[in-house]
Amino acid sequence: MSETVDVMDVIALCCPKYKDRPQIARVVHKTPSGYAIHWMAGSYSGPWAEAKKRDGRKLVPWVDTIKESDVIYKKISLTSNHKLSNKVVQTLRSLYAAREGGAS
């Protein structure tokens, strides 16, 4: 986990305030305490797209800030059809299971 996270990298997170798994986001920029991210929506087996949330009637990008310690997997590369590779899926499942003490 020593590699650095660059802008536009796709990373996996473990944020306690959200229950959904997996938590994938694209880095927008670095902040003093962590990263500004753009959440992505998808599933282990389905395609991933940038998440949107409602702002009145408009859909706007769902941007958030996270701490460096929330990042559990860096430099995820999506396949050509915007899906997670099998290797990444297996890694993420085991990382989340370890983070949650096997209570998945």
Secondary structure, DSSP 8 states (H G I E B T S, - for coil): --S---TT-EEEE--TT---SSEEEEEEEEETTEEEEEEEE--SSS--EE-EEEETTEEEE-EEEEEGGGEEEEEE---TTS---HHHHHHHHHHHHHHTTT--
